[in-house]
Amino acid sequence: SADVQIAILTERIAELTDHLKLSPKDHNSRLALLKLVGQRRKLLEYLNSTDTERYKNLIKRLNLRK
């Protein structure tokens, strides 16, 4: 489901963010991070358009900004 995919992407984004703090010149990882953020954004938009209540609950549980 979109919820699970968003949660998995959020975890991977957090890991890559920590990695980039230690390795700021790792441009391939930076590009991968941007790609993951875009994928998550699209899934969040989809979830918001199909089931707003689940979207709001997921945002709260994952501590994401709207």
Jmol script that loads the backbone (N, CA, C; Angstrom):
load data "model"
ATOM      1  N   SER A   1       0.839  -1.184   0.000  1.00  0.00           N
ATOM      2  CA  SER A   1       0.000   0.000   0.000  1.00  0.00           C
ATOM      3  C   SER A   1       0.883   1.246   0.000  1.00  0.00           C
ATOM      4  N   ALA A   2       0.275   2.366  -0.290  1.00  0.00           N
ATOM      5  CA  ALA A   2       1.021   3.623  -0.342  1.00  0.00           C
ATOM      6  C   ALA A   2       1.600   3.967   1.029  1.00  0.00           C
ATOM      7  N   ASP A   3       0.859   3.643   2.091  1.00  0.00           N
ATOM      8  CA  ASP A   3       1.338   3.949   3.450  1.00  0.00           C
ATOM      9  C   ASP A   3       2.688   3.294   3.718  1.00  0.00           C
ATOM     10  N   VAL A   4       2.773   2.012   3.395  1.00  0.00           N
ATOM     11  CA  VAL A   4       3.997   1.251   3.657  1.00  0.00           C
ATOM     12  C   VAL A   4       5.134   1.766   2.783  1.00  0.00           C
ATOM     13  N   GLN A   5       4.844   2.042   1.523  1.00  0.00           N
ATOM     14  CA  GLN A   5       5.878   2.553   0.623  1.00  0.00           C
ATOM     15  C   GLN A   5       6.421   3.883   1.130  1.00  0.00           C
ATOM     16  N   ILE A   6       5.540   4.747   1.609  1.00  0.00           N
ATOM     17  CA  ILE A   6       5.967   6.049   2.130  1.00  0.00           C
ATOM     18  C   ILE A   6       6.834   5.861   3.374  1.00  0.00           C
ATOM     19  N   ALA A   7       6.450   4.938   4.245  1.00  0.00           N
ATOM     20  CA  ALA A   7       7.232   4.686   5.462  1.00  0.00           C
ATOM     21  C   ALA A   7       8.623   4.159   5.114  1.00  0.00           C
ATOM     22  N   ILE A   8       8.703   3.249   4.149  1.00  0.00           N
ATOM     23  CA  ILE A   8       9.997   2.700   3.728  1.00  0.00           C
ATOM     24  C   ILE A   8      10.863   3.799   3.123  1.00  0.00           C
ATOM     25  N   LEU A   9      10.268   4.618   2.251  1.00  0.00           N
ATOM     26  CA  LEU A   9      11.023   5.717   1.641  1.00  0.00           C
ATOM     27  C   LEU A   9      11.507   6.696   2.707  1.00  0.00           C
ATOM     28  N   THR A  10      10.686   6.963   3.706  1.00  0.00           N
ATOM     29  CA  THR A  10      11.069   7.892   4.772  1.00  0.00           C
ATOM     30  C   THR A  10      12.293   7.374   5.519  1.00  0.00           C
ATOM     31  N   GLU A  11      12.313   6.077   5.788  1.00  0.00           N
ATOM     32  CA  GLU A  11      13.463   5.481   6.484  1.00  0.00           C
ATOM     33  C   GLU A  11      14.727   5.576   5.627  1.00  0.00           C
ATOM     34  N   ARG A  12      14.594   5.275   4.336  1.00  0.00           N
ATOM     35  CA  ARG A  12      15.757   5.349   3.441  1.00  0.00           C
ATOM     36  C   ARG A  12      16.245   6.788   3.296  1.00  0.00           C
ATOM     37  N   ILE A  13      15.315   7.739   3.256  1.00  0.00           N
ATOM     38  CA  ILE A  13      15.682   9.155   3.166  1.00  0.00           C
ATOM     39  C   ILE A  13      16.454   9.572   4.420  1.00  0.00           C
ATOM     40  N   ALA A  14      16.011   9.118   5.578  1.00  0.00           N
ATOM     41  CA  ALA A  14      16.704   9.452   6.830  1.00  0.00           C
ATOM     42  C   ALA A  14      18.120   8.884   6.834  1.00  0.00           C
ATOM     43  N   GLU A  15      18.268   7.640   6.361  1.00  0.00           N
ATOM     44  CA  GLU A  15      19.598   7.024   6.312  1.00  0.00           C
ATOM     45  C   GLU A  15      20.518   7.783   5.356  1.00  0.00           C
ATOM     46  N   LEU A  16      19.999   8.136   4.180  1.00  0.00           N
ATOM     47  CA  LEU A  16      20.821   8.866   3.213  1.00  0.00           C
ATOM     48  C   LEU A  16      21.178  10.255   3.727  1.00  0.00           C
ATOM     49  N   THR A  17      20.268  10.894   4.437  1.00  0.00           N
ATOM     50  CA  THR A  17      20.541  12.219   4.992  1.00  0.00           C
ATOM     51  C   THR A  17      21.691  12.147   5.992  1.00  0.00           C
ATOM     52  N   ASP A  18      21.657  11.130   6.850  1.00  0.00           N
ATOM     53  CA  ASP A  18      22.756  10.951   7.810  1.00  0.00           C
ATOM     54  C   ASP A  18      24.073  10.684   7.089  1.00  0.00           C
ATOM     55  N   HIS A  19      24.023   9.866   6.044  1.00  0.00           N
ATOM     56  CA  HIS A  19      25.225   9.552   5.270  1.00  0.00           C
ATOM     57  C   HIS A  19      25.801  10.822   4.635  1.00  0.00           C
ATOM     58  N   LEU A  20      24.922  11.671   4.098  1.00  0.00           N
ATOM     59  CA  LEU A  20      25.397  12.883   3.427  1.00  0.00           C
ATOM     60  C   LEU A  20      25.967  13.904   4.413  1.00  0.00           C
ATOM     61  N   LYS A  21      25.539  13.844   5.661  1.00  0.00           N
ATOM     62  CA  LYS A  21      26.136  14.730   6.661  1.00  0.00           C
ATOM     63  C   LYS A  21      27.602  14.363   6.882  1.00  0.00           C
ATOM     64  N   LEU A  22      27.908  13.063   6.781  1.00  0.00           N
ATOM     65  CA  LEU A  22      29.287  12.603   6.953  1.00  0.00           C
ATOM     66  C   LEU A  22      30.095  12.716   5.664  1.00  0.00           C
ATOM     67  N   SER A  23      29.424  12.608   4.512  1.00  0.00           N
ATOM     68  CA  SER A  23      30.099  12.621   3.206  1.00  0.00           C
ATOM     69  C   SER A  23      29.441  13.649   2.292  1.00  0.00           C
ATOM     70  N   PRO A  24      29.686  14.928   2.527  1.00  0.00           N
ATOM     71  CA  PRO A  24      28.981  15.957   1.752  1.00  0.00           C
ATOM     72  C   PRO A  24      29.334  15.983   0.263  1.00  0.00           C
ATOM     73  N   LYS A  25      30.433  15.365  -0.132  1.00  0.00           N
ATOM     74  CA  LYS A  25      30.825  15.395  -1.547  1.00  0.00           C
ATOM     75  C   LYS A  25      30.311  14.191  -2.328  1.00  0.00           C
ATOM     76  N   ASP A  26      29.518  13.359  -1.713  1.00  0.00           N
ATOM     77  CA  ASP A  26      28.978  12.169  -2.367  1.00  0.00           C
ATOM     78  C   ASP A  26      27.764  12.570  -3.215  1.00  0.00           C
ATOM     79  N   HIS A  27      28.041  12.975  -4.458  1.00  0.00           N
ATOM     80  CA  HIS A  27      26.981  13.516  -5.311  1.00  0.00           C
ATOM     81  C   HIS A  27      26.008  12.450  -5.791  1.00  0.00           C
ATOM     82  N   ASN A  28      26.464  11.223  -5.987  1.00  0.00           N
ATOM     83  CA  ASN A  28      25.545  10.164  -6.406  1.00  0.00           C
ATOM     84  C   ASN A  28      24.493   9.902  -5.331  1.00  0.00           C
ATOM     85  N   SER A  29      24.903   9.912  -4.094  1.00  0.00           N
ATOM     86  CA  SER A  29      23.942   9.716  -3.005  1.00  0.00           C
ATOM     87  C   SER A  29      22.983  10.896  -2.911  1.00  0.00           C
ATOM     88  N   ARG A  30      23.483  12.092  -3.192  1.00  0.00           N
ATOM     89  CA  ARG A  30      22.620  13.276  -3.164  1.00  0.00           C
ATOM     90  C   ARG A  30      21.532  13.168  -4.231  1.00  0.00           C
ATOM     91  N   LEU A  31      21.912  12.714  -5.429  1.00  0.00           N
ATOM     92  CA  LEU A  31      20.932  12.538  -6.502  1.00  0.00           C
ATOM     93  C   LEU A  31      19.927  11.451  -6.143  1.00  0.00           C
ATOM     94  N   ALA A  32      20.402  10.376  -5.536  1.00  0.00           N
ATOM     95  CA  ALA A  32      19.504   9.300  -5.111  1.00  0.00           C
ATOM     96  C   ALA A  32      18.518   9.818  -4.060  1.00  0.00           C
ATOM     97  N   LEU A  33      19.008  10.669  -3.158  1.00  0.00           N
ATOM     98  CA  LEU A  33      18.146  11.251  -2.134  1.00  0.00           C
ATOM     99  C   LEU A  33      17.044  12.093  -2.770  1.00  0.00           C
ATOM    100  N   LEU A  34      17.409  12.916  -3.741  1.00  0.00           N
ATOM    101  CA  LEU A  34      16.414  13.754  -4.411  1.00  0.00           C
ATOM    102  C   LEU A  34      15.372  12.904  -5.125  1.00  0.00           C
ATOM    103  N   LYS A  35      15.805  11.799  -5.717  1.00  0.00           N
ATOM    104  CA  LYS A  35      14.877  10.903  -6.399  1.00  0.00           C
ATOM    105  C   LYS A  35      13.898  10.279  -5.404  1.00  0.00           C
ATOM    106  N   LEU A  36      14.417   9.833  -4.254  1.00  0.00           N
ATOM    107  CA  LEU A  36      13.560   9.231  -3.233  1.00  0.00           C
ATOM    108  C   LEU A  36      12.557  10.241  -2.679  1.00  0.00           C
ATOM    109  N   VAL A  37      13.008  11.469  -2.474  1.00  0.00           N
ATOM    110  CA  VAL A  37      12.112  12.507  -1.960  1.00  0.00           C
ATOM    111  C   VAL A  37      10.987  12.769  -2.965  1.00  0.00           C
ATOM    112  N   GLY A  38      11.326  12.781  -4.250  1.00  0.00           N
ATOM    113  CA  GLY A  38      10.307  12.972  -5.282  1.00  0.00           C
ATOM    114  C   GLY A  38       9.300  11.840  -5.314  1.00  0.00           C
ATOM    115  N   GLN A  39       9.793  10.609  -5.173  1.00  0.00           N
ATOM    116  CA  GLN A  39       8.889   9.451  -5.151  1.00  0.00           C
ATOM    117  C   GLN A  39       7.940   9.538  -3.960  1.00  0.00           C
ATOM    118  N   ARG A  40       8.495   9.894  -2.807  1.00  0.00           N
ATOM    119  CA  ARG A  40       7.657   9.990  -1.605  1.00  0.00           C
ATOM    120  C   ARG A  40       6.623  11.098  -1.753  1.00  0.00           C
ATOM    121  N   ARG A  41       7.031  12.223  -2.338  1.00  0.00           N
ATOM    122  CA  ARG A  41       6.103  13.336  -2.534  1.00  0.00           C
ATOM    123  C   ARG A  41       4.930  12.923  -3.417  1.00  0.00           C
ATOM    124  N   LYS A  42       5.232  12.190  -4.504  1.00  0.00           N
ATOM    125  CA  LYS A  42       4.167  11.732  -5.398  1.00  0.00           C
ATOM    126  C   LYS A  42       3.218  10.778  -4.684  1.00  0.00           C
ATOM    127  N   LEU A  43       3.774   9.863  -3.891  1.00  0.00           N
ATOM    128  CA  LEU A  43       2.926   8.927  -3.149  1.00  0.00           C
ATOM    129  C   LEU A  43       2.068   9.662  -2.114  1.00  0.00           C
ATOM    130  N   LEU A  44       2.644  10.676  -1.465  1.00  0.00           N
ATOM    131  CA  LEU A  44       1.874  11.451  -0.496  1.00  0.00           C
ATOM    132  C   LEU A  44       0.740  12.210  -1.180  1.00  0.00           C
ATOM    133  N   GLU A  45       1.007  12.768  -2.355  1.00  0.00           N
ATOM    134  CA  GLU A  45      -0.046  13.464  -3.102  1.00  0.00           C
ATOM    135  C   GLU A  45      -1.156  12.497  -3.489  1.00  0.00           C
ATOM    136  N   TYR A  46      -0.773  11.297  -3.921  1.00  0.00           N
ATOM    137  CA  TYR A  46      -1.757  10.284  -4.292  1.00  0.00           C
ATOM    138  C   TYR A  46      -2.615   9.909  -3.085  1.00  0.00           C
ATOM    139  N   LEU A  47      -1.968   9.651  -1.951  1.00  0.00           N
ATOM    140  CA  LEU A  47      -2.695   9.257  -0.747  1.00  0.00           C
ATOM    141  C   LEU A  47      -3.626  10.378  -0.293  1.00  0.00           C
ATOM    142  N   ASN A  48      -3.176  11.612  -0.382  1.00  0.00           N
ATOM    143  CA  ASN A  48      -3.998  12.752   0.020  1.00  0.00           C
ATOM    144  C   ASN A  48      -5.232  12.877  -0.871  1.00  0.00           C
ATOM    145  N   SER A  49      -5.082  12.581  -2.153  1.00  0.00           N
ATOM    146  CA  SER A  49      -6.218  12.722  -3.067  1.00  0.00           C
ATOM    147  C   SER A  49      -7.203  11.565  -2.940  1.00  0.00           C
ATOM    148  N   THR A  50      -6.731  10.394  -2.509  1.00  0.00           N
ATOM    149  CA  THR A  50      -7.617   9.232  -2.432  1.00  0.00           C
ATOM    150  C   THR A  50      -8.206   9.033  -1.038  1.00  0.00           C
ATOM    151  N   ASP A  51      -7.415   9.273   0.013  1.00  0.00           N
ATOM    152  CA  ASP A  51      -7.889   9.036   1.378  1.00  0.00           C
ATOM    153  C   ASP A  51      -7.223  10.046   2.314  1.00  0.00           C
ATOM    154  N   THR A  52      -7.859  11.193   2.476  1.00  0.00           N
ATOM    155  CA  THR A  52      -7.265  12.290   3.237  1.00  0.00           C
ATOM    156  C   THR A  52      -7.039  11.924   4.701  1.00  0.00           C
ATOM    157  N   GLU A  53      -7.943  11.133   5.269  1.00  0.00           N
ATOM    158  CA  GLU A  53      -7.804  10.765   6.683  1.00  0.00           C
ATOM    159  C   GLU A  53      -6.552   9.914   6.915  1.00  0.00           C
ATOM    160  N   ARG A  54      -6.319   8.923   6.047  1.00  0.00           N
ATOM    161  CA  ARG A  54      -5.109   8.099   6.158  1.00  0.00           C
ATOM    162  C   ARG A  54      -3.869   8.956   5.950  1.00  0.00           C
ATOM    163  N   TYR A  55      -3.953   9.913   5.032  1.00  0.00           N
ATOM    164  CA  TYR A  55      -2.836  10.824   4.767  1.00  0.00           C
ATOM    165  C   TYR A  55      -2.476  11.598   6.037  1.00  0.00           C
ATOM    166  N   LYS A  56      -3.485  12.167   6.689  1.00  0.00           N
ATOM    167  CA  LYS A  56      -3.231  12.964   7.892  1.00  0.00           C
ATOM    168  C   LYS A  56      -2.635  12.111   9.013  1.00  0.00           C
ATOM    169  N   ASN A  57      -3.157  10.890   9.182  1.00  0.00           N
ATOM    170  CA  ASN A  57      -2.621   9.995  10.211  1.00  0.00           C
ATOM    171  C   ASN A  57      -1.171   9.627   9.923  1.00  0.00           C
ATOM    172  N   LEU A  58      -0.866   9.362   8.655  1.00  0.00           N
ATOM    173  CA  LEU A  58       0.496   8.983   8.278  1.00  0.00           C
ATOM    174  C   LEU A  58       1.471  10.135   8.510  1.00  0.00           C
ATOM    175  N   ILE A  59       1.054  11.345   8.158  1.00  0.00           N
ATOM    176  CA  ILE A  59       1.893  12.531   8.370  1.00  0.00           C
ATOM    177  C   ILE A  59       2.237  12.666   9.861  1.00  0.00           C
ATOM    178  N   LYS A  60       1.236  12.451  10.716  1.00  0.00           N
ATOM    179  CA  LYS A  60       1.479  12.549  12.166  1.00  0.00           C
ATOM    180  C   LYS A  60       2.435  11.460  12.640  1.00  0.00           C
ATOM    181  N   ARG A  61       2.186  10.213  12.206  1.00  0.00           N
ATOM    182  CA  ARG A  61       3.001   9.088  12.677  1.00  0.00           C
ATOM    183  C   ARG A  61       4.453   9.197  12.235  1.00  0.00           C
ATOM    184  N   LEU A  62       4.689   9.714  11.019  1.00  0.00           N
ATOM    185  CA  LEU A  62       6.057   9.795  10.494  1.00  0.00           C
ATOM    186  C   LEU A  62       6.720  11.139  10.783  1.00  0.00           C
ATOM    187  N   ASN A  63       5.986  12.046  11.440  1.00  0.00           N
ATOM    188  CA  ASN A  63       6.503  13.387  11.754  1.00  0.00           C
ATOM    189  C   ASN A  63       6.969  14.114  10.503  1.00  0.00           C
ATOM    190  N   LEU A  64       6.120  14.116   9.472  1.00  0.00           N
ATOM    191  CA  LEU A  64       6.446  14.811   8.229  1.00  0.00           C
ATOM    192  C   LEU A  64       5.705  16.138   8.176  1.00  0.00           C
ATOM    193  N   ARG A  65       6.266  17.079   7.426  1.00  0.00           N
ATOM    194  CA  ARG A  65       5.576  18.339   7.194  1.00  0.00           C
ATOM    195  C   ARG A  65       4.539  18.133   6.110  1.00  0.00           C
ATOM    196  N   LYS A  66       3.527  18.964   6.105  1.00  0.00           N
ATOM    197  CA  LYS A  66       2.509  18.870   5.058  1.00  0.00           C
ATOM    198  C   LYS A  66       3.005  19.527   3.796  1.00  0.00           C
TER     199      LYS A  66
END
end "model"
wireframe off; spacefill off
backbone 0.3
color backbone group
